[in-house]
Amino acid sequence: MAIPGALAYQHALCMDLRHDKFVAAALHKSTKKIADQKVFPVTEFNRAGLDKILSDDFFKPEFADFVLTAGAIRNTLIPTGIFNVSKPAEIFKLNYTEPVDNLDYNRIPELDIVNIYELPLWVKSAFVIKFPRVKILHRSSVLLKGIFDQPTFSPKAHLFIEESSFYLFMTEKNKLQYFNRFDYKSLADIVYHVLFVAEQKGIQQENLNLQLYGIPATWGPLNEFRSFFKNTPNLSDEIEKGEYFMLAKQLLCV
């Protein structure tokens, strides 16, 4: 159900842009529940294609806040202290080869780190023109904020799974122990990376809990995936804590 214009002030417009899909949701700021959402296929990943999507009536109400997760897959996390005495481009080029697209960054004070990432200028300008108050973050920045908005003392692997790639985070004793993004072709690829990283970190499988995000509770391979682990991976039935975790946790950024 579309959000009436008179009630839009109670909601934040939370958006997630990928090369193949754009998802927008109106989140009620008090209940932190998704009141309405819409998925747009991205057939043209360029300014004209994006402007066409943003002309939809879904974006007409004057929401209280506007947040976007976007950016290329290349990003790097560094301590705030190093960032403060360095230049983003110099740091980024230590990890990635040329050419390097336009760089942006997000500070994540909860972890005392900065996330530097590529963000095409045409993407940034399209959203700033459409929503002058928009806050733009890399997708992994919001995932990190969301993960550390939960208990993170016991060893845990956090998997944000999409159609052909996934983010893997390892947390323990309230610290980020590992972070990376992987492509995958089968469930076995995901299982391998999780168990390999856990082994490298000295975490026994019986002590490792897994939390899943980004997929619906009806995800077809879920039972098969769970069968690979001694502790059953958890996937919340609440869409704000599972499938739409990234959109819901954007509220932490406003």
C-alpha positions in Angstrom: 0.0 0.0 0.0 1.4 3.3 -1.0 2.3 5.8 1.7 -0.1 8.8 1.8 1.7 12.0 1.4 0.3 13.3 4.7 2.0 10.4 6.5 5.3 10.4 4.7 6.9 12.5 7.5 6.7 9.5 9.8 8.8 7.4 7.4 12.3 7.2 6.0 12.8 6.4 2.3 15.5 3.7 2.3 17.0 2.6 -1.1 19.4 0.1 -2.3 21.0 0.3 -5.8 22.7 -2.6 -7.6 23.6 -3.0 -11.2 20.6 -5.3 -11.8 18.0 -4.2 -9.2 16.9 -1.1 -7.3 14.8 -1.6 -4.1 13.1 1.2 -2.2 11.2 0.9 1.0 9.3 3.3 3.3 10.3 2.5 6.9 8.2 3.8 9.8 10.7 5.6 12.0 9.1 4.6 15.3 8.2 1.0 14.7 11.2 0.4 12.4 8.9 -1.7 10.2 8.6 -1.6 6.4 5.3 0.0 5.6 5.7 -0.2 1.8 8.4 -1.4 -0.6 8.9 -1.7 -4.3 11.5 -3.5 -6.5 12.6 -2.0 -9.8 14.6 -4.1 -12.3 17.5 -2.1 -13.6 17.6 -2.6 -17.4 19.9 0.4 -18.1 22.6 1.0 -15.5 23.2 4.7 -16.5 21.8 8.1 -15.6 18.9 7.9 -18.1 17.8 4.6 -16.8 18.1 5.7 -13.2 16.2 8.9 -13.8 13.4 6.9 -15.3 13.1 4.8 -12.2 13.2 7.8 -9.9 10.2 9.4 -11.8 7.9 6.7 -10.3 5.1 7.9 -8.0 6.7 5.9 -5.2 9.3 8.7 -4.7 6.9 11.6 -4.8 6.0 11.9 -1.0 8.2 14.2 1.1 9.7 11.6 3.5 11.4 12.5 6.8 14.7 11.1 5.7 16.4 9.7 2.6 19.1 7.0 2.6 20.8 5.2 -0.2 23.2 2.2 -0.2 25.2 2.0 -3.5 28.7 1.9 -4.8 30.9 -0.6 -6.6 32.0 -3.9 -5.2 35.5 -2.6 -4.5 36.0 -1.1 -1.1 38.5 -1.0 1.7 38.3 -0.6 5.5 41.0 1.3 7.4 41.4 2.6 10.9 40.3 6.1 11.4 43.7 7.2 12.7 45.4 6.1 9.4 42.6 7.7 7.3 43.1 11.1 9.1 46.7 11.3 8.0 46.3 9.8 4.5 44.6 10.5 1.2 41.7 8.1 0.2 43.1 7.6 -3.3 46.5 6.6 -2.1 45.1 4.1 0.4 42.7 2.7 -2.2 45.4 2.1 -4.8 47.3 0.0 -2.3 44.6 -2.6 -2.6 43.2 -2.1 -6.1 44.7 -1.6 -9.6 43.9 1.3 -11.9 41.6 2.5 -13.2 39.9 3.8 -10.1 36.5 5.4 -10.3 35.3 8.3 -8.2 36.0 7.6 -4.5 33.7 8.3 -1.6 33.9 7.2 2.0 31.8 6.6 5.2 33.0 6.9 8.7 31.9 4.0 11.0 32.6 5.4 14.5 31.2 2.2 16.2 34.3 0.4 14.9 36.6 3.4 14.6 37.1 2.6 10.9 36.5 4.3 7.6 35.1 2.6 4.5 36.5 3.9 1.2 34.7 2.8 -1.9 34.1 3.6 -5.6 30.9 5.5 -6.4 30.2 6.7 -9.9 29.6 10.5 -10.0 26.5 10.1 -12.1 24.9 7.9 -9.4 25.7 10.4 -6.7 24.5 13.4 -8.7 21.2 11.7 -9.7 20.2 11.1 -6.1 21.5 14.4 -4.7 19.5 16.2 -7.3 16.3 14.1 -6.7 16.7 14.0 -2.9 18.9 16.9 -1.8 19.0 15.6 1.8 19.9 12.0 0.9 22.6 10.2 2.8 24.7 7.9 0.7 26.6 4.9 2.1 28.3 1.9 0.7 26.3 -1.3 1.1 28.9 -2.8 3.4 28.9 0.2 5.7 25.2 -0.3 6.5 25.7 -4.0 7.0 28.5 -3.3 9.5 26.4 -0.9 11.4 23.5 -3.4 11.4 25.6 -6.3 12.6 27.1 -4.3 15.4 23.7 -3.2 16.5 23.3 -6.8 17.7 25.2 -8.8 20.3 28.6 -9.7 18.9 30.6 -11.1 21.8 30.3 -14.8 21.0 31.9 -16.1 17.8 29.5 -15.5 14.9 29.6 -15.5 11.1 27.2 -13.1 9.4 26.3 -13.9 5.8 24.5 -11.4 3.6 23.6 -13.6 0.6 22.5 -12.5 -2.8 21.9 -14.3 -6.2 25.6 -14.8 -7.1 27.6 -13.2 -4.3 27.7 -12.8 -0.6 29.4 -10.7 2.1 31.0 -12.6 5.0 31.7 -11.0 8.3 33.2 -12.7 11.4 32.7 -11.1 14.8 33.9 -12.1 18.2 34.3 -10.2 21.5 32.5 -7.2 20.0 35.2 -6.8 17.3 35.2 -7.3 13.6 37.5 -10.2 13.0 37.0 -10.7 9.2 35.3 -9.1 6.3 35.1 -9.9 2.6 32.9 -10.3 -0.4 32.8 -13.4 -2.6 31.2 -14.6 -5.8 29.7 -18.1 -5.7 28.2 -20.7 -8.0 26.9 -23.2 -5.5 26.1 -23.6 -1.8 29.3 -25.5 -1.4 31.3 -22.4 -2.3 29.6 -20.5 0.5 30.1 -23.3 3.0 33.8 -23.6 2.0 34.6 -19.9 2.6 32.8 -19.8 5.9 34.5 -22.9 7.3 37.9 -22.0 5.9 37.8 -18.5 7.5 36.5 -20.0 10.8 39.4 -22.4 10.8 41.9 -19.7 10.0 40.5 -17.7 13.0 40.8 -20.7 15.3 37.0 -21.1 15.7 35.7 -24.6 16.1 32.6 -25.3 14.1 30.6 -26.3 17.3 31.4 -22.8 18.7 30.4 -21.0 15.5 26.9 -19.5 15.1 25.7 -18.3 11.7 23.3 -15.5 11.1 21.8 -15.1 7.6 20.5 -12.0 5.9 19.4 -10.9 2.4 17.3 -13.9 1.6 13.7 -14.6 2.3 12.6 -17.2 4.9 11.3 -19.2 2.0 14.7 -19.4 0.3 14.7 -22.7 -1.6 18.2 -24.1 -0.6 17.8 -23.0 3.1 17.4 -26.5 4.6 20.2 -28.0 2.5 22.5 -25.1 3.5 21.7 -25.6 7.1 22.6 -29.3 6.9 26.3 -28.4 6.3 26.7 -26.9 9.8 26.7 -28.3 13.3 24.9 -25.2 14.6 21.8 -24.4 12.5 22.2 -21.1 10.7 19.6 -18.6 11.8 17.4 -16.7 9.5 14.7 -14.4 11.0 11.1 -14.6 9.9 10.9 -10.8 10.2 11.9 -9.2 6.9 13.5 -6.3 8.6 16.0 -8.7 10.3 16.3 -11.1 7.3 15.6 -10.4 3.7 15.5 -6.6 4.0 18.1 -6.3 6.7 20.1 -3.8 4.7 17.2 -1.5 4.1 15.9 -1.6 7.7 19.3 -0.9 9.2 19.6 2.3 7.1 17.6 3.8 10.0 20.8 3.6 12.0 22.3 6.2 9.6 19.8 9.0 10.0 
